Amino acid sequence: MTTVSVRDLAMTYRVPVREEGLTAAFRSLFRREYRQVEAVRGVTFALGVGEVVGFIGPNGAGKTTTLKILSGVLNPISGEVDVLGFRPFRRDYRFLKQIAMVRGSRPLGAPAELTVADALRFQQVVYEVPDSAYRRNLAELVDMLNLTPILQRQVRALSLGERMRAGLAWSLLYRPRVLFLDEPTIGLDVSAATAMRKFLGLYTRETGATVLLTSHYMADVEALCPRIILIDKGSLVYDGSLARLAERLAPYKLLTVQAAEPFAPAVWERFGTVESVVETRATLKIRRDRVSAATARILADLPVTDITVAEPPLESVIDQVYREGVTA
């Protein structure tokens, strides 16, 4: 069953421009010049019930614009958008009660003077959550997000990590069926980001929510998203699994060998492309179809104490996509 459907989506902004200098600045007060910027063009995809999909691309690719269209904040200039059977821009209250958009740059939209507990109670009133569901959902979220220490604190006094946890509870209190997450771990330290990923993984498994997530942190995508949609310059350039993308763009694996004694780089070059040699440990790039043969040769020719085979880091694969694009 399809939860989110996007067909030929397009969005163009009209932005003011002017030349530098005082004269140009003065002239722009009376006659402004504009140019058209294509933020999204011809994007088509669909999300099924319970899917968690990474929506990635370089800065300015059109990710946040797409999420704003899907959540009803923006109205596209063309294309068809359907979320849970609704046209998002109409802002039907039945639609708004079933979706949530969480932005890492502004995770909690409650007034700064409220305590976290008051903000959550306010959210109950706005979304008409019955008392029994409110108590049940609140108890689960407080436990999963470790909110007890901050419930009585004002929103203005929260750290970024605390604000993010409170913001998630605020957005999920009414159990939305579709989540749009825009950089949910931005600015968090390693421990807080790891905890956030664990929570999101647990929440989606337990609720079956459909999630479209943007992030520049590939750890978020690897941990949560079996499928990715890659967008660049407003156009969709890849839709599929992470593993398939890696196979297409990185036709090699990394072989890390721990030897019983140090060997010069020239020795390792007999088996593959040398990535690094540090004392007795070497890392080699080996073509996927030659990994078994190279491993057998190394074990036969050298005194080896350990050997591992791994995929190239996701960051390097995605960086290659951004620099070179995806070819058929």
C-alpha positions as CSV (number, residue, x, y, z in Angstrom):
1,M,0.0,0.0,0.0
2,T,1.3,3.4,-0.9
3,T,1.5,6.1,1.8
4,V,3.3,8.9,-0.1
5,S,3.1,9.3,-3.9
6,V,5.0,12.0,-5.8
7,R,4.8,12.4,-9.6
8,D,6.7,14.9,-11.8
9,L,7.1,17.3,-8.8
10,A,8.4,20.7,-9.7
11,M,9.1,23.8,-7.7
12,T,10.6,27.1,-8.8
13,Y,11.5,30.1,-6.7
14,R,11.6,33.8,-7.8
15,V,14.6,35.3,-6.1
16,P,15.8,39.0,-6.2
17,V,19.2,39.7,-7.7
18,R,21.3,42.8,-8.2
19,E,24.8,43.9,-9.1
20,E,27.2,45.0,-6.3
21,G,27.7,48.6,-5.4
22,L,25.8,51.5,-3.9
23,T,24.3,52.6,-7.2
24,A,22.8,49.1,-7.9
25,A,21.5,49.0,-4.3
26,F,19.8,52.3,-4.7
27,R,18.3,51.4,-8.1
28,S,16.9,48.1,-6.7
29,L,14.7,50.2,-4.3
30,F,12.7,51.3,-7.3
31,R,13.1,48.5,-9.8
32,R,14.0,45.0,-8.6
33,E,15.3,42.3,-10.8
34,Y,14.6,38.6,-10.4
35,R,15.7,35.3,-11.6
36,Q,14.0,31.9,-11.5
37,V,15.7,29.1,-9.5
38,E,14.6,25.5,-10.1
39,A,14.6,23.9,-6.6
40,V,12.9,20.7,-7.7
41,R,12.2,19.4,-11.2
42,G,10.4,16.3,-12.4
43,V,10.8,14.2,-9.2
44,T,8.8,11.0,-9.0
45,F,8.8,8.4,-6.2
46,A,6.5,6.5,-3.8
47,L,6.8,5.3,-0.2
48,G,5.0,2.2,1.1
49,V,3.5,1.8,4.6
50,G,6.3,1.4,7.2
51,E,9.1,2.2,4.8
52,V,12.1,4.2,6.2
53,V,13.8,5.9,3.3
54,G,16.9,8.1,3.3
55,F,16.5,11.3,1.1
56,I,20.0,12.5,0.4
57,G,21.9,14.9,-1.8
58,P,24.3,17.8,-1.6
59,N,23.4,21.2,-0.2
60,G,20.9,23.0,-2.4
61,A,19.7,19.7,-4.1
62,G,16.1,20.3,-3.2
63,K,15.6,18.0,-0.2
64,T,14.1,20.4,2.3
65,T,11.9,22.0,-0.4
66,T,10.5,18.5,-1.2
67,L,9.8,17.8,2.5
68,K,8.0,21.2,2.8
69,I,5.9,20.3,-0.2
70,L,5.0,16.9,1.2
71,S,4.1,18.4,4.6
72,G,2.0,21.1,3.0
73,V,4.1,24.1,3.8
74,L,4.8,24.9,0.1
75,N,2.6,24.4,-2.9
76,P,4.5,23.1,-6.0
77,I,4.1,24.8,-9.3
78,S,3.4,21.5,-11.0
79,G,3.2,17.8,-10.4
80,E,1.0,15.5,-8.3
81,V,1.5,14.9,-4.6
82,D,-0.5,12.5,-2.4
83,V,0.1,11.8,1.2
84,L,-2.3,9.4,3.0
85,G,-4.9,10.2,0.3
86,F,-4.7,14.0,0.9
87,R,-3.3,16.9,-1.1
88,P,-0.8,18.3,1.4
89,F,-1.1,22.0,0.5
90,R,-4.8,22.0,1.4
91,R,-3.8,21.6,5.0
92,D,-6.8,19.5,5.9
93,Y,-6.8,19.0,9.7
94,R,-7.3,15.3,9.1
95,F,-4.1,15.3,7.2
96,L,-2.2,17.4,9.7
97,K,-3.1,15.1,12.5
98,Q,-1.4,12.1,10.7
99,I,1.9,13.7,9.7
100,A,4.8,15.3,11.4
101,M,7.8,17.3,10.2
102,V,10.8,17.4,12.5
103,R,13.6,19.8,11.6
104,G,17.0,19.4,13.4
105,S,17.5,23.2,13.1
106,R,14.3,23.9,14.9
107,P,13.1,20.7,16.6
108,L,10.7,22.2,19.2
109,G,8.2,24.8,18.1
110,A,6.6,25.3,21.5
111,P,6.8,28.8,23.2
112,A,10.1,29.2,25.1
113,E,8.4,30.1,28.3
114,L,6.6,26.8,28.6
115,T,8.0,23.8,30.5
116,V,8.5,20.6,28.5
117,A,5.5,19.1,30.4
118,D,3.3,22.1,29.5
119,A,4.4,22.0,25.9
120,L,3.4,18.3,25.6
121,R,0.0,19.1,27.3
122,F,-0.5,21.9,24.9
123,Q,0.2,19.5,22.0
124,Q,-2.4,17.2,23.4
125,V,-5.0,19.9,23.2
126,V,-4.1,21.1,19.7
127,Y,-4.2,17.6,18.3
128,E,-7.2,16.5,20.3
129,V,-5.5,13.4,21.8
130,P,-7.8,11.6,24.2
131,D,-6.6,11.5,27.8
132,S,-6.0,7.7,27.8
133,A,-3.9,7.8,24.6
134,Y,-2.1,10.9,25.9
135,R,-1.0,9.2,29.1
136,R,0.0,6.0,27.3
137,N,1.9,7.8,24.5
138,L,3.6,10.2,27.0
139,A,4.7,7.4,29.3
140,E,6.3,5.5,26.3
141,L,8.0,8.7,25.0
142,V,9.3,9.8,28.4
143,D,10.8,6.3,28.8
144,M,12.2,5.9,25.3
145,L,13.7,9.5,25.2
146,N,14.7,9.8,28.9
147,L,12.7,12.9,29.4
148,T,12.0,12.7,33.2
149,P,14.9,15.0,34.1
150,I,13.7,17.8,31.8
151,L,9.9,17.7,32.0
152,Q,9.8,20.6,34.5
153,R,12.3,22.8,32.8
154,Q,11.5,25.6,30.4
155,V,12.0,25.1,26.7
156,R,14.4,28.1,26.7
157,A,16.7,26.4,29.2
158,L,17.2,23.2,27.2
159,S,20.5,22.2,25.5
160,L,20.4,21.3,21.8
161,G,20.3,17.6,22.5
162,E,17.5,18.0,25.2
163,R,15.6,20.2,22.8
164,M,15.8,17.6,20.1
165,R,14.5,14.8,22.4
166,A,11.7,17.1,23.7
167,G,10.9,18.1,20.1
168,L,10.6,14.4,19.0
169,A,8.2,13.8,21.9
170,W,6.3,16.9,21.0
171,S,6.0,15.8,17.3
172,L,5.2,12.1,18.1
173,L,2.8,12.6,20.9
174,Y,-0.3,12.2,18.6
175,R,1.3,9.1,16.9
176,P,1.6,10.4,13.3
177,R,1.6,7.8,10.5
178,V,4.1,9.7,8.4
179,L,7.3,11.4,9.6
180,F,9.4,13.8,7.6
181,L,12.7,14.2,9.4
182,D,15.1,16.9,8.2
183,E,18.6,16.5,9.6
184,P,17.4,15.0,13.0
185,T,20.9,14.6,14.4
186,I,22.4,17.9,13.2
187,G,24.6,19.5,15.9
188,L,24.4,16.5,18.3
189,D,27.4,14.9,19.9
190,V,28.3,11.3,19.1
191,S,26.4,9.8,22.1
192,A,23.3,11.9,21.6
193,A,23.3,11.1,17.8
194,T,23.6,7.4,18.5
195,A,20.8,7.5,21.1
196,M,18.6,9.4,18.6
197,R,19.2,6.8,15.9
198,K,18.3,4.0,18.3
199,F,15.1,5.7,19.3
200,L,14.1,6.4,15.7
201,G,14.8,2.7,14.8
202,L,12.8,1.5,17.8
203,Y,9.9,3.9,17.2
204,T,9.5,3.0,13.5
205,R,9.6,-0.7,14.2
206,E,6.9,-0.4,17.0
207,T,4.6,2.0,15.2
208,G,5.0,1.1,11.6
209,A,5.3,4.8,10.7
210,T,6.5,5.7,7.2
211,V,9.6,7.9,7.3
212,L,11.4,10.1,4.8
213,L,14.7,11.2,6.4
214,T,17.3,13.7,5.1
215,S,20.8,13.8,6.6
216,H,24.3,14.7,5.7
217,Y,25.5,12.1,8.3
218,M,25.8,8.8,6.5
219,A,25.7,7.0,9.9
220,D,22.0,8.1,10.1
221,V,21.3,6.6,6.7
222,E,23.2,3.4,7.3
223,A,21.5,2.8,10.6
224,L,18.0,3.5,9.6
225,C,17.4,3.4,5.9
226,P,17.4,0.2,3.8
227,R,16.5,2.3,0.7
228,I,17.7,5.7,-0.4
229,I,16.5,8.3,-2.8
230,L,19.3,10.5,-4.1
231,I,18.5,14.0,-5.5
232,D,20.9,16.4,-7.1
233,K,20.3,19.8,-8.6
234,G,16.6,19.3,-8.1
235,S,16.4,16.0,-10.0
236,L,16.2,12.4,-8.8
237,V,19.3,10.5,-9.8
238,Y,19.0,7.2,-7.8
239,D,16.3,5.3,-6.0
240,G,17.2,1.9,-4.6
241,S,19.2,0.1,-1.9
242,L,22.5,1.3,-0.4
243,A,24.1,-2.0,-1.2
244,R,23.3,-1.7,-4.9
245,L,24.5,1.8,-5.1
246,A,27.9,0.8,-3.6
247,E,28.2,-2.1,-6.0
248,R,27.6,0.2,-9.0
249,L,29.9,3.0,-7.9
250,A,32.6,1.1,-6.0
251,P,33.5,-2.1,-7.9
252,Y,36.0,-3.1,-5.2
253,K,36.2,-4.2,-1.6
254,L,38.7,-3.3,1.1
255,L,40.9,-6.1,2.3
256,T,42.7,-5.4,5.6
257,V,45.5,-7.8,6.5
258,Q,47.4,-8.2,9.7
259,A,50.7,-9.9,9.1
260,A,53.1,-11.5,11.5
261,E,55.9,-9.1,10.4
262,P,56.1,-5.8,8.5
263,F,56.4,-5.8,4.7
264,A,57.2,-3.0,2.3
265,P,54.4,-1.6,0.2
266,A,55.9,-3.2,-2.9
267,V,55.1,-6.6,-1.4
268,W,51.5,-5.7,-0.9
269,E,51.2,-4.3,-4.5
270,R,51.4,-7.8,-5.8
271,F,47.9,-8.5,-4.5
272,G,46.0,-5.2,-5.2
273,T,46.0,-1.5,-4.9
274,V,47.6,-0.4,-1.7
275,E,45.4,2.1,0.4
276,S,47.7,2.1,3.4
277,V,50.5,0.3,5.2
278,V,51.0,0.9,8.9
279,E,53.7,-1.4,10.4
280,T,52.3,-4.9,10.0
281,R,48.8,-3.9,8.9
282,A,47.9,-3.2,5.2
283,T,44.6,-2.2,3.6
284,L,44.2,-3.1,-0.1
285,K,41.5,-2.3,-2.7
286,I,40.6,-5.5,-4.5
287,R,38.1,-5.8,-7.4
288,R,35.0,-7.6,-6.2
289,D,35.4,-10.5,-8.6
290,R,39.0,-11.1,-7.4
291,V,38.6,-10.9,-3.6
292,S,38.5,-14.7,-3.2
293,A,41.6,-15.3,-5.3
294,A,43.5,-12.4,-3.7
295,T,42.7,-13.7,-0.2
296,A,43.9,-17.2,-1.1
297,R,47.2,-15.8,-2.6
298,I,47.9,-13.6,0.5
299,L,47.3,-16.5,2.9
300,A,49.5,-18.8,0.8
301,D,52.4,-16.3,0.4
302,L,52.6,-14.3,3.6
303,P,52.5,-15.1,7.4
304,V,49.0,-13.7,8.2
305,T,47.4,-13.4,11.7
306,D,44.1,-11.8,10.6
307,I,42.3,-10.8,7.5
308,T,39.0,-9.0,7.0
309,V,36.9,-8.0,3.9
310,A,34.7,-4.9,4.0
311,E,32.7,-2.6,1.8
312,P,34.1,0.8,1.1
313,P,32.9,3.5,3.6
314,L,29.5,4.9,2.6
315,E,30.9,8.4,2.9
316,S,33.3,7.8,0.0
317,V,30.6,6.3,-2.2
318,I,28.2,9.2,-1.6
319,D,31.1,11.7,-2.2
320,Q,31.7,10.0,-5.5
321,V,28.0,10.4,-6.4
322,Y,28.1,14.1,-5.6
323,R,31.3,14.6,-7.6
324,E,30.6,12.3,-10.6
325,G,26.9,11.5,-10.5
326,V,25.4,8.1,-11.1
327,T,25.8,6.4,-14.5
328,A,23.6,3.6,-15.8
